[in-house]
Amino acid sequence: MTHGNWALVTGATAGIGKATLLALARAGWHVVGWGRRADRLAALAPTVEALGVQYHYQAVDVRSADAVARARQTLPPEAQVPDLLVNNAGLARGLAPLDQGLLSDWDEMIDTNVKGLLYVTRAFAPGMRSRGRGHILNIGSIAGKEVYPNGNVYVATKHAVDALTRALRIDLVGSGVRVGAIHPGMVETEFSEVRFHGDTARAQKVYQGLRALTPEDIAEVIVWVASQPERITIADVVVLSTDQASSTVVHRQ
C-alpha cells in the first residue's frame, strides 16, 4: 500500500508531470509538486486535497542548485526524503541543424534536462540511501534511444538521462534505492508548442492524423512501476503509441 508515502514530481505544472501528480494522488500517495508556475500548482490543490491526501507545492526552477536546496528545506519533515522522486522537468527548444541552432535553446535544454535532473537527484538521493529505501524515476524519451534529424542537442540531453539513470542504478545498488526510467514516444502535450517557441499551428501539425499518447497514459505507467514490490526494479520502459514505430516512423491517417 502507498498510503502514507510521499512522491515528489518535478515539472508538475502541465503535461506528464501534472498527470503523474494527479494519478499518484488518486493511488493514495501524498504528493509534492515542483514547477516554475506557482499559479498552476496552486490550482491543483482542491483536486488533490479532495482525494484525501496531502499536497505540498512550490515554484522551483530546477536549473538552480541553490533553489533546489532551499525548496527541499521548506518541505514537511516527512517529505524531505520522498519515497518516490519523479524527475520529469524537461523540454525541447528548436528543431534545426546543429550549425543553425540557437545557443540560448541549447543552454535551456542542457540546464533543465541534464543539470536540473542532477541537482534534484543530488538533493534527495543521499537521504534515500541513508534510509535504505526509495525510488527514483527519470522521464527520458524515445530521443534518448535514437537520433533523429535536427534533434541534436535535445537528443543528446535525453541520451544523457538514459546514461545517468543506468549509472545511478549502479552507484546505488545494494542501498535499497530503486532507479529506473520511462521513455515516452509522441505524447500530445505542450511539448511541441514549447519546442517551436509558441508557434501553435506548427505544434499542432506534429500530432495531426496520429493517435498520440496522452499524459495520462504515461502517468498510469509511472504509477504501475512505482507500485511494484520493493524487490522489483522496473529498470527501463519505452512507451510508444501504436501508430509510432520509432522516432521517425509514424502512421498518420
VEXDREN-2710 file (C-alpha; in Angstrom, 1 decimal):
% VEXDREN-2710
k/r/px/py/pz
1/MET/0.0/0.0/0.0
2/THR/1.2/3.5/-0.7
3/HIS/-0.8/5.3/1.9
4/GLY/1.5/7.5/4.0
5/ASN/4.2/7.5/1.3
6/TRP/5.3/10.7/-0.3
7/ALA/6.1/11.3/-4.0
8/LEU/7.8/14.4/-5.4
9/VAL/7.2/15.3/-9.1
10/THR/9.2/18.0/-10.9
11/GLY/7.7/19.8/-13.9
12/ALA/4.3/19.2/-12.3
13/THR/2.5/22.2/-13.8
14/ALA/1.5/20.6/-17.1
15/GLY/1.6/17.6/-19.3
16/ILE/3.1/14.3/-18.0
17/GLY/4.1/15.9/-14.7
18/LYS/0.7/17.2/-13.9
19/ALA/-1.0/13.9/-15.0
20/THR/1.5/12.0/-12.8
21/LEU/0.9/14.1/-9.8
22/LEU/-2.8/13.5/-10.1
23/ALA/-2.5/9.8/-10.8
24/LEU/-0.3/9.3/-7.8
25/ALA/-2.7/11.2/-5.6
26/ARG/-5.5/9.0/-6.8
27/ALA/-3.4/6.0/-5.9
28/GLY/-3.1/7.2/-2.3
29/TRP/0.3/8.9/-2.4
30/HIS/0.9/12.2/-0.6
31/VAL/2.4/14.5/-3.3
32/VAL/4.8/17.3/-3.7
33/GLY/4.6/19.3/-6.9
34/TRP/7.5/21.4/-8.1
35/GLY/7.4/23.6/-11.2
36/ARG/8.1/27.1/-12.4
37/ARG/4.4/28.3/-12.5
38/ALA/3.1/28.6/-8.9
39/ASP/-0.4/29.6/-10.1
40/ARG/-0.8/26.3/-11.9
41/LEU/0.5/24.3/-8.9
42/ALA/-2.0/26.2/-6.6
43/ALA/-4.9/25.5/-9.0
44/LEU/-4.3/21.7/-8.5
45/ALA/-4.8/21.9/-4.7
46/PRO/-8.6/21.5/-4.5
47/THR/-8.5/18.5/-6.8
48/VAL/-5.6/16.8/-5.0
49/GLU/-6.8/17.5/-1.5
50/ALA/-10.3/16.2/-2.4
51/LEU/-8.7/12.8/-2.8
52/GLY/-7.8/12.8/0.9
53/VAL/-4.0/13.1/0.5
54/GLN/-1.6/15.8/1.5
55/TYR/-0.3/18.2/-1.1
56/HIS/2.7/20.5/-0.9
57/TYR/3.7/22.7/-3.8
58/GLN/6.3/25.2/-4.5
59/ALA/7.6/27.2/-7.5
60/VAL/11.1/25.8/-8.1
61/ASP/13.5/26.3/-11.0
62/VAL/15.5/23.1/-11.1
63/ARG/18.2/24.8/-13.2
64/SER/19.4/26.4/-9.9
65/ALA/21.1/24.1/-7.4
66/ASP/20.5/26.8/-4.7
67/ALA/16.8/27.0/-5.5
68/VAL/16.5/23.2/-5.3
69/ALA/18.4/23.1/-1.9
70/ARG/16.2/25.9/-0.5
71/ALA/13.0/24.2/-1.7
72/ARG/13.9/20.9/-0.1
73/GLN/14.4/22.6/3.3
74/THR/10.9/24.0/3.2
75/LEU/9.3/20.6/2.7
76/PRO/7.4/19.0/5.6
77/PRO/9.8/16.8/7.5
78/GLU/8.1/13.6/6.4
79/ALA/8.6/14.7/2.7
80/GLN/12.2/15.7/2.9
81/VAL/13.2/12.2/1.9
82/PRO/10.4/11.2/-0.5
83/ASP/9.6/7.6/-1.1
84/LEU/9.4/8.3/-4.9
85/LEU/11.1/11.0/-6.9
86/VAL/9.9/11.6/-10.4
87/ASN/12.5/13.6/-12.4
88/ASN/10.1/14.9/-15.0
89/ALA/11.1/18.5/-15.6
90/GLY/12.4/18.9/-19.1
91/LEU/11.8/20.5/-22.5
92/ALA/12.9/20.7/-26.1
93/ARG/13.7/24.0/-27.8
94/GLY/14.1/24.4/-31.5
95/LEU/14.4/21.8/-34.3
96/ALA/17.3/22.9/-36.6
97/PRO/20.6/21.6/-37.8
98/LEU/23.4/21.9/-35.2
99/ASP/25.1/24.6/-37.2
100/GLN/22.0/26.7/-37.2
101/GLY/20.9/26.1/-33.5
102/LEU/20.4/28.9/-31.0
103/LEU/22.8/28.9/-28.1
104/SER/20.1/30.0/-25.8
105/ASP/18.0/27.0/-26.7
106/TRP/21.0/24.7/-26.1
107/ASP/21.6/26.2/-22.6
108/GLU/18.0/25.9/-21.6
109/MET/17.8/22.2/-22.6
110/ILE/21.1/21.3/-21.0
111/ASP/20.4/23.2/-17.8
112/THR/16.9/21.8/-17.4
113/ASN/17.1/18.2/-18.8
114/VAL/20.6/17.3/-17.5
115/LYS/21.8/19.7/-14.8
116/GLY/18.3/20.1/-13.3
117/LEU/17.9/16.3/-13.0
118/LEU/21.3/16.1/-11.4
119/TYR/20.6/18.9/-8.9
120/VAL/17.3/17.3/-7.8
121/THR/18.8/13.8/-7.6
122/ARG/21.7/15.1/-5.6
123/ALA/19.4/16.8/-3.2
124/PHE/17.3/13.6/-2.4
125/ALA/19.3/10.5/-3.2
126/PRO/21.6/10.8/-0.1
127/GLY/18.6/10.7/2.3
128/MET/17.2/7.7/0.4
129/ARG/20.5/5.9/0.7
130/SER/20.7/6.6/4.4
131/ARG/17.2/5.4/5.0
132/GLY/17.8/2.3/2.9
133/ARG/14.8/2.8/0.7
134/GLY/13.5/5.0/-2.1
135/HIS/12.7/5.1/-5.8
136/ILE/14.0/7.4/-8.4
137/LEU/12.2/7.5/-11.8
138/ASN/13.7/9.6/-14.6
139/ILE/11.5/10.7/-17.5
140/GLY/13.5/10.2/-20.6
141/SER/12.3/10.0/-24.2
142/ILE/12.5/7.8/-27.3
143/ALA/15.0/10.5/-28.2
144/GLY/17.3/9.0/-25.6
145/LYS/17.3/5.8/-27.5
146/GLU/17.6/7.0/-31.1
147/VAL/19.0/10.0/-33.0
148/TYR/16.8/11.9/-35.5
149/PRO/17.3/14.8/-37.9
150/ASN/17.7/18.2/-36.3
151/GLY/17.2/16.8/-32.8
152/ASN/20.9/17.1/-32.0
153/VAL/21.1/18.8/-28.5
154/TYR/17.7/17.7/-27.3
155/VAL/18.6/14.1/-28.3
156/ALA/21.9/14.4/-26.5
157/THR/20.3/15.6/-23.3
158/LYS/17.9/12.6/-23.4
159/HIS/20.8/10.2/-24.1
160/ALA/22.4/11.7/-21.0
161/VAL/19.2/11.0/-19.0
162/ASP/19.4/7.4/-20.2
163/ALA/23.1/7.1/-19.3
164/LEU/22.7/8.8/-15.9
165/THR/19.9/6.5/-15.0
166/ARG/22.0/3.4/-15.7
167/ALA/25.0/4.9/-13.9
168/LEU/22.9/5.9/-10.8
169/ARG/21.4/2.4/-10.6
170/ILE/25.0/1.0/-10.5
171/ASP/26.0/3.6/-7.9
172/LEU/23.1/2.8/-5.6
173/VAL/23.0/-1.0/-6.0
174/GLY/22.7/-2.6/-2.6
175/SER/21.4/0.6/-1.0
176/GLY/17.7/-0.4/-1.3
177/VAL/17.1/2.6/-3.6
178/ARG/15.5/1.6/-6.9
179/VAL/16.3/3.6/-10.1
180/GLY/14.6/3.4/-13.4
181/ALA/13.5/5.4/-16.4
182/ILE/10.3/5.9/-18.6
183/HIS/11.0/6.8/-22.2
184/PRO/7.8/8.1/-23.9
185/GLY/7.4/8.4/-27.7
186/MET/5.0/11.1/-29.0
187/VAL/2.8/12.4/-26.3
188/GLU/0.3/15.3/-27.0
189/THR/1.2/18.0/-24.5
190/GLU/2.7/21.5/-24.6
191/PHE/6.0/19.9/-25.7
192/SER/5.8/20.9/-29.3
193/GLU/4.5/24.3/-28.6
194/VAL/7.4/24.9/-26.3
195/ARG/9.9/23.5/-28.9
196/PHE/8.6/25.8/-31.5
197/HIS/8.6/28.9/-29.3
198/GLY/4.8/29.2/-29.1
199/ASP/4.0/28.5/-32.7
200/THR/0.7/26.7/-32.0
201/ALA/-0.1/26.0/-35.7
202/ARG/3.3/24.3/-36.2
203/ALA/2.9/22.4/-33.0
204/GLN/-0.5/21.0/-33.9
205/LYS/0.9/19.6/-37.2
206/VAL/3.2/17.3/-35.1
207/TYR/0.2/15.3/-33.9
208/GLN/-2.1/15.6/-37.0
209/GLY/-3.6/12.4/-38.1
210/LEU/-1.8/10.5/-35.4
211/ARG/-3.1/8.7/-32.3
212/ALA/-0.6/10.1/-30.0
213/LEU/-0.1/9.1/-26.4
214/THR/-1.8/11.2/-23.7
215/PRO/0.0/12.4/-20.5
216/GLU/-2.4/10.2/-18.6
217/ASP/-1.1/7.1/-20.4
218/ILE/2.4/7.8/-19.2
219/ALA/1.2/8.7/-15.7
220/GLU/-0.5/5.3/-15.4
221/VAL/2.7/3.5/-16.4
222/ILE/4.6/5.5/-13.7
223/VAL/2.1/4.6/-11.1
224/TRP/2.3/0.9/-12.1
225/VAL/6.2/1.0/-12.0
226/ALA/6.1/2.7/-8.6
227/SER/3.6/0.2/-7.2
228/GLN/5.8/-2.8/-7.7
229/PRO/7.2/-4.7/-4.6
230/GLU/10.5/-3.3/-3.3
231/ARG/12.3/-6.4/-4.6
232/ILE/11.5/-5.4/-8.1
233/THR/13.1/-2.7/-10.2
234/ILE/11.5/-1.8/-13.5
235/ALA/14.7/-0.5/-15.0
236/ASP/13.8/0.8/-18.4
237/VAL/10.4/1.3/-20.2
238/VAL/9.9/2.6/-23.7
239/VAL/6.2/3.6/-24.3
240/LEU/5.1/4.3/-27.8
241/SER/1.7/5.0/-29.5
242/THR/0.6/2.1/-31.6
243/ASP/0.9/4.5/-34.6
244/GLN/4.6/5.1/-33.8
245/ALA/7.4/2.5/-34.6
246/SER/10.5/4.7/-34.0
247/SER/11.3/8.4/-33.5
248/THR/10.9/9.0/-37.2
249/VAL/8.5/6.2/-38.4
250/VAL/4.8/7.1/-37.6
251/HIS/1.5/6.2/-39.3
252/ARG/-0.9/9.1/-40.0
253/GLN/-4.5/8.7/-41.2
END
